[in-house]
Amino acid sequence: MAWNPDIYNQFKEERYAPFYDLLQLVKIKPGLKVIDLGCGTGELSAKLSALLPESNITGIDYSAEMLAKTRAFEKNQLNFHQSTIEDQLSTGQQWDLVFSNAALQWVDHHKELFARIIKTISQNGQLVVQMPSNHDHFSHRALQSLAQTGAFSTAFKGWYRVSPVLKIEDYAKILFNAGGTEITVYEKIYPHLLKDAGALYNWVSGTAMIPYIEKLPEYLRPSFINEYQKLLNKEFPESPLFYPFKRTLMAATF
């Protein structure tokens, strides 16, 4: 997917709030070998590096646009390279800490995915993950329904994005069945106050909307955006707009 770091960072502080909660789940030890799956611009990888003394951290991301921003944060014990999460898991490398903040929701088949991730964790290593679980919010459901109408449905050939994110009890069971201990899994609502439906559109356009726009032919993109904005404006006429954003956070030791 073609990510735009500038659009994504319009709501940087709001998007980064769950990261700080996630850090509370990390066992702080020196000299760890760490992978950050979906490191984005690298800014949060640098914060993780500062928390873990003498640790070597590798950040991977598939977006060249995001990775271009990581150069400002590279140092001897913090490096970045381009890779999909699936390709990285296929390398067979082992890690003391597998960390992922707001990235795994883009990878399908989570039962199989988490089994693969856990296999890359060294003995007494840790998995620490945060993912949006806001796929039942109107902003996401409207994208799905719009994609199934008229010319859009024809262009998409019936496709619309279904989130792979599971219920929190499913993740707890996956971690337990894989031998996890010290398991923490919870869902938290992060309350965001946005200016209006236009601000909500800006938020969604930097994340959930991207795969829809990429799959559409260029001539249909403006009308899809326009119709989606109409749906948001109708549903959320108020200003300011309260946006309750759900996220799933988890950690376990293996």
Contacts in CASP RR format, 6 or more apart in sequence:
PFRMAT RR
TARGET T0000
AUTHOR 0000-0000-0000
METHOD contacts of the structure
MODEL  1
MAWNPDIYNQFKEERYAPFYDLLQLVKIKPGLKVIDLGCGTGELSAKLSA
LLPESNITGIDYSAEMLAKTRAFEKNQLNFHQSTIEDQLSTGQQWDLVFS
NAALQWVDHHKELFARIIKTISQNGQLVVQMPSNHDHFSHRALQSLAQTG
AFSTAFKGWYRVSPVLKIEDYAKILFNAGGTEITVYEKIYPHLLKDAGAL
YNWVSGTAMIPYIEKLPEYLRPSFINEYQKLLNKEFPESPLFYPFKRTLM
AATF
1 62 0 8 1.000
1 63 0 8 1.000
1 106 0 8 1.000
1 210 0 8 1.000
1 211 0 8 1.000
1 214 0 8 1.000
2 63 0 8 1.000
2 65 0 8 1.000
2 210 0 8 1.000
2 214 0 8 1.000
3 40 0 8 1.000
3 63 0 8 1.000
3 65 0 8 1.000
3 66 0 8 1.000
3 206 0 8 1.000
3 210 0 8 1.000
4 65 0 8 1.000
4 206 0 8 1.000
5 40 0 8 1.000
5 41 0 8 1.000
5 65 0 8 1.000
5 66 0 8 1.000
5 68 0 8 1.000
5 69 0 8 1.000
7 202 0 8 1.000
7 205 0 8 1.000
7 206 0 8 1.000
8 15 0 8 1.000
8 66 0 8 1.000
8 206 0 8 1.000
8 207 0 8 1.000
9 41 0 8 1.000
10 202 0 8 1.000
10 203 0 8 1.000
11 192 0 8 1.000
11 202 0 8 1.000
11 203 0 8 1.000
14 190 0 8 1.000
14 192 0 8 1.000
14 245 0 8 1.000
15 102 0 8 1.000
16 44 0 8 1.000
17 190 0 8 1.000
18 101 0 8 1.000
18 102 0 8 1.000
18 130 0 8 1.000
18 188 0 8 1.000
18 190 0 8 1.000
18 247 0 8 1.000
18 249 0 8 1.000
19 44 0 8 1.000
19 47 0 8 1.000
19 101 0 8 1.000
19 102 0 8 1.000
19 130 0 8 1.000
21 130 0 8 1.000
21 188 0 8 1.000
21 249 0 8 1.000
22 99 0 8 1.000
22 101 0 8 1.000
22 128 0 8 1.000
22 129 0 8 1.000
22 130 0 8 1.000
22 249 0 8 1.000
23 47 0 8 1.000
23 48 0 8 1.000
23 51 0 8 1.000
25 128 0 8 1.000
25 184 0 8 1.000
25 249 0 8 1.000
25 250 0 8 1.000
25 251 0 8 1.000
26 48 0 8 1.000
26 51 0 8 1.000
26 52 0 8 1.000
26 97 0 8 1.000
26 99 0 8 1.000
26 126 0 8 1.000
26 128 0 8 1.000
26 251 0 8 1.000
27 97 0 8 1.000
27 126 0 8 1.000
27 253 0 8 1.000
28 51 0 8 1.000
28 52 0 8 1.000
29 52 0 8 1.000
29 55 0 8 1.000
29 96 0 8 1.000
30 52 0 8 1.000
30 53 0 8 1.000
30 54 0 8 1.000
30 55 0 8 1.000
31 52 0 8 1.000
31 53 0 8 1.000
31 54 0 8 1.000
31 55 0 8 1.000
31 56 0 8 1.000
31 96 0 8 1.000
32 52 0 8 1.000
32 55 0 8 1.000
32 56 0 8 1.000
32 96 0 8 1.000
32 97 0 8 1.000
33 55 0 8 1.000
33 56 0 8 1.000
33 94 0 8 1.000
33 95 0 8 1.000
33 96 0 8 1.000
33 97 0 8 1.000
33 122 0 8 1.000
34 48 0 8 1.000
34 52 0 8 1.000
34 55 0 8 1.000
34 56 0 8 1.000
34 57 0 8 1.000
34 58 0 8 1.000
34 95 0 8 1.000
34 96 0 8 1.000
34 97 0 8 1.000
34 98 0 8 1.000
34 99 0 8 1.000
35 57 0 8 1.000
35 58 0 8 1.000
35 59 0 8 1.000
35 60 0 8 1.000
35 88 0 8 1.000
35 93 0 8 1.000
35 95 0 8 1.000
35 97 0 8 1.000
35 98 0 8 1.000
35 99 0 8 1.000
35 120 0 8 1.000
36 42 0 8 1.000
36 44 0 8 1.000
36 45 0 8 1.000
36 48 0 8 1.000
36 57 0 8 1.000
36 58 0 8 1.000
36 59 0 8 1.000
36 60 0 8 1.000
36 99 0 8 1.000
36 100 0 8 1.000
36 101 0 8 1.000
37 59 0 8 1.000
37 60 0 8 1.000
37 85 0 8 1.000
37 88 0 8 1.000
37 98 0 8 1.000
37 99 0 8 1.000
37 100 0 8 1.000
37 103 0 8 1.000
37 104 0 8 1.000
37 117 0 8 1.000
38 59 0 8 1.000
38 60 0 8 1.000
38 61 0 8 1.000
38 62 0 8 1.000
38 85 0 8 1.000
38 100 0 8 1.000
38 101 0 8 1.000
38 103 0 8 1.000
39 45 0 8 1.000
39 59 0 8 1.000
39 60 0 8 1.000
39 61 0 8 1.000
39 66 0 8 1.000
39 70 0 8 1.000
39 80 0 8 1.000
40 61 0 8 1.000
40 63 0 8 1.000
40 66 0 8 1.000
40 67 0 8 1.000
40 69 0 8 1.000
40 70 0 8 1.000
40 103 0 8 1.000
41 66 0 8 1.000
41 69 0 8 1.000
41 70 0 8 1.000
42 59 0 8 1.000
42 66 0 8 1.000
42 69 0 8 1.000
42 70 0 8 1.000
42 73 0 8 1.000
42 80 0 8 1.000
43 69 0 8 1.000
43 73 0 8 1.000
44 101 0 8 1.000
45 57 0 8 1.000
45 59 0 8 1.000
45 70 0 8 1.000
45 73 0 8 1.000
45 78 0 8 1.000
45 80 0 8 1.000
46 73 0 8 1.000
46 78 0 8 1.000
48 57 0 8 1.000
48 99 0 8 1.000
49 55 0 8 1.000
49 57 0 8 1.000
49 75 0 8 1.000
49 77 0 8 1.000
49 78 0 8 1.000
52 97 0 8 1.000
54 77 0 8 1.000
55 77 0 8 1.000
55 97 0 8 1.000
56 77 0 8 1.000
56 78 0 8 1.000
57 77 0 8 1.000
57 78 0 8 1.000
57 79 0 8 1.000
58 79 0 8 1.000
58 80 0 8 1.000
58 81 0 8 1.000
59 70 0 8 1.000
59 78 0 8 1.000
59 79 0 8 1.000
59 80 0 8 1.000
59 81 0 8 1.000
60 80 0 8 1.000
60 81 0 8 1.000
60 82 0 8 1.000
60 83 0 8 1.000
60 85 0 8 1.000
60 88 0 8 1.000
61 67 0 8 1.000
61 70 0 8 1.000
61 80 0 8 1.000
61 82 0 8 1.000
61 83 0 8 1.000
61 103 0 8 1.000
62 82 0 8 1.000
62 83 0 8 1.000
62 84 0 8 1.000
62 85 0 8 1.000
64 82 0 8 1.000
67 80 0 8 1.000
67 81 0 8 1.000
67 82 0 8 1.000
70 80 0 8 1.000
73 80 0 8 1.000
74 80 0 8 1.000
85 100 0 8 1.000
85 103 0 8 1.000
85 104 0 8 1.000
85 106 0 8 1.000
85 107 0 8 1.000
85 113 0 8 1.000
86 107 0 8 1.000
89 116 0 8 1.000
89 117 0 8 1.000
89 120 0 8 1.000
92 120 0 8 1.000
93 120 0 8 1.000
94 120 0 8 1.000
94 121 0 8 1.000
94 122 0 8 1.000
95 120 0 8 1.000
95 121 0 8 1.000
95 122 0 8 1.000
95 125 0 8 1.000
96 121 0 8 1.000
96 122 0 8 1.000
96 124 0 8 1.000
96 125 0 8 1.000
96 126 0 8 1.000
97 125 0 8 1.000
97 126 0 8 1.000
97 127 0 8 1.000
97 128 0 8 1.000
98 117 0 8 1.000
98 120 0 8 1.000
98 121 0 8 1.000
98 126 0 8 1.000
98 127 0 8 1.000
98 128 0 8 1.000
98 129 0 8 1.000
99 128 0 8 1.000
99 129 0 8 1.000
100 128 0 8 1.000
100 129 0 8 1.000
100 130 0 8 1.000
100 131 0 8 1.000
101 129 0 8 1.000
101 130 0 8 1.000
102 130 0 8 1.000
102 131 0 8 1.000
102 132 0 8 1.000
102 247 0 8 1.000
103 131 0 8 1.000
104 110 0 8 1.000
104 113 0 8 1.000
104 129 0 8 1.000
104 131 0 8 1.000
105 131 0 8 1.000
105 132 0 8 1.000
105 133 0 8 1.000
105 163 0 8 1.000
105 164 0 8 1.000
105 165 0 8 1.000
107 113 0 8 1.000
107 164 0 8 1.000
108 164 0 8 1.000
109 164 0 8 1.000
110 164 0 8 1.000
110 165 0 8 1.000
110 166 0 8 1.000
110 171 0 8 1.000
110 174 0 8 1.000
111 166 0 8 1.000
111 170 0 8 1.000
111 174 0 8 1.000
113 164 0 8 1.000
114 171 0 8 1.000
114 174 0 8 1.000
114 175 0 8 1.000
114 178 0 8 1.000
115 174 0 8 1.000
115 178 0 8 1.000
117 127 0 8 1.000
118 127 0 8 1.000
118 175 0 8 1.000
118 178 0 8 1.000
118 254 0 8 1.000
121 127 0 8 1.000
121 254 0 8 1.000
123 254 0 8 1.000
124 253 0 8 1.000
124 254 0 8 1.000
125 253 0 8 1.000
125 254 0 8 1.000
126 251 0 8 1.000
126 252 0 8 1.000
126 253 0 8 1.000
126 254 0 8 1.000
127 175 0 8 1.000
127 250 0 8 1.000
127 251 0 8 1.000
127 252 0 8 1.000
127 254 0 8 1.000
128 250 0 8 1.000
128 251 0 8 1.000
129 248 0 8 1.000
129 249 0 8 1.000
129 250 0 8 1.000
129 251 0 8 1.000
130 247 0 8 1.000
130 248 0 8 1.000
130 249 0 8 1.000
130 250 0 8 1.000
131 165 0 8 1.000
131 247 0 8 1.000
131 248 0 8 1.000
132 165 0 8 1.000
132 207 0 8 1.000
132 245 0 8 1.000
132 246 0 8 1.000
132 247 0 8 1.000
132 248 0 8 1.000
133 163 0 8 1.000
133 165 0 8 1.000
133 168 0 8 1.000
133 187 0 8 1.000
133 246 0 8 1.000
133 247 0 8 1.000
133 248 0 8 1.000
134 140 0 8 1.000
134 245 0 8 1.000
134 246 0 8 1.000
134 247 0 8 1.000
135 163 0 8 1.000
135 165 0 8 1.000
137 244 0 8 1.000
137 245 0 8 1.000
137 246 0 8 1.000
138 235 0 8 1.000
138 236 0 8 1.000
139 200 0 8 1.000
139 203 0 8 1.000
139 204 0 8 1.000
139 208 0 8 1.000
139 232 0 8 1.000
140 163 0 8 1.000
140 204 0 8 1.000
140 208 0 8 1.000
142 228 0 8 1.000
142 231 0 8 1.000
142 232 0 8 1.000
142 235 0 8 1.000
143 160 0 8 1.000
143 161 0 8 1.000
143 204 0 8 1.000
143 208 0 8 1.000
143 209 0 8 1.000
143 212 0 8 1.000
143 228 0 8 1.000
144 160 0 8 1.000
144 161 0 8 1.000
144 162 0 8 1.000
146 152 0 8 1.000
146 224 0 8 1.000
146 227 0 8 1.000
146 228 0 8 1.000
146 231 0 8 1.000
147 153 0 8 1.000
147 156 0 8 1.000
147 158 0 8 1.000
147 159 0 8 1.000
147 160 0 8 1.000
147 161 0 8 1.000
147 212 0 8 1.000
148 156 0 8 1.000
148 158 0 8 1.000
148 160 0 8 1.000
151 220 0 8 1.000
151 223 0 8 1.000
152 216 0 8 1.000
152 220 0 8 1.000
152 224 0 8 1.000
155 215 0 8 1.000
155 216 0 8 1.000
155 217 0 8 1.000
155 220 0 8 1.000
156 212 0 8 1.000
156 215 0 8 1.000
156 216 0 8 1.000
159 215 0 8 1.000
160 212 0 8 1.000
161 208 0 8 1.000
161 211 0 8 1.000
161 212 0 8 1.000
165 248 0 8 1.000
166 174 0 8 1.000
168 185 0 8 1.000
168 186 0 8 1.000
168 187 0 8 1.000
168 248 0 8 1.000
168 250 0 8 1.000
169 185 0 8 1.000
171 185 0 8 1.000
171 248 0 8 1.000
171 250 0 8 1.000
172 183 0 8 1.000
172 185 0 8 1.000
172 250 0 8 1.000
175 183 0 8 1.000
175 185 0 8 1.000
175 250 0 8 1.000
175 252 0 8 1.000
176 183 0 8 1.000
178 254 0 8 1.000
179 254 0 8 1.000
180 252 0 8 1.000
180 253 0 8 1.000
180 254 0 8 1.000
181 252 0 8 1.000
181 253 0 8 1.000
181 254 0 8 1.000
182 251 0 8 1.000
182 252 0 8 1.000
182 253 0 8 1.000
183 250 0 8 1.000
183 251 0 8 1.000
183 252 0 8 1.000
184 249 0 8 1.000
184 250 0 8 1.000
184 251 0 8 1.000
184 252 0 8 1.000
185 248 0 8 1.000
185 249 0 8 1.000
185 250 0 8 1.000
186 248 0 8 1.000
186 249 0 8 1.000
186 250 0 8 1.000
187 246 0 8 1.000
187 247 0 8 1.000
187 248 0 8 1.000
187 249 0 8 1.000
188 246 0 8 1.000
188 247 0 8 1.000
188 249 0 8 1.000
189 244 0 8 1.000
189 245 0 8 1.000
189 246 0 8 1.000
189 247 0 8 1.000
190 244 0 8 1.000
190 245 0 8 1.000
190 246 0 8 1.000
190 247 0 8 1.000
191 242 0 8 1.000
191 243 0 8 1.000
191 244 0 8 1.000
191 245 0 8 1.000
192 242 0 8 1.000
192 243 0 8 1.000
192 244 0 8 1.000
192 245 0 8 1.000
193 240 0 8 1.000
193 241 0 8 1.000
193 242 0 8 1.000
193 243 0 8 1.000
194 200 0 8 1.000
194 203 0 8 1.000
194 240 0 8 1.000
194 241 0 8 1.000
194 242 0 8 1.000
194 243 0 8 1.000
195 239 0 8 1.000
195 240 0 8 1.000
195 241 0 8 1.000
196 236 0 8 1.000
196 238 0 8 1.000
196 239 0 8 1.000
196 240 0 8 1.000
196 241 0 8 1.000
197 229 0 8 1.000
197 232 0 8 1.000
197 233 0 8 1.000
197 235 0 8 1.000
197 236 0 8 1.000
197 237 0 8 1.000
197 241 0 8 1.000
198 229 0 8 1.000
198 232 0 8 1.000
198 233 0 8 1.000
199 241 0 8 1.000
200 232 0 8 1.000
200 236 0 8 1.000
200 241 0 8 1.000
200 243 0 8 1.000
201 228 0 8 1.000
201 229 0 8 1.000
201 232 0 8 1.000
203 243 0 8 1.000
205 225 0 8 1.000
209 228 0 8 1.000
212 224 0 8 1.000
213 221 0 8 1.000
213 224 0 8 1.000
213 225 0 8 1.000
216 224 0 8 1.000
END
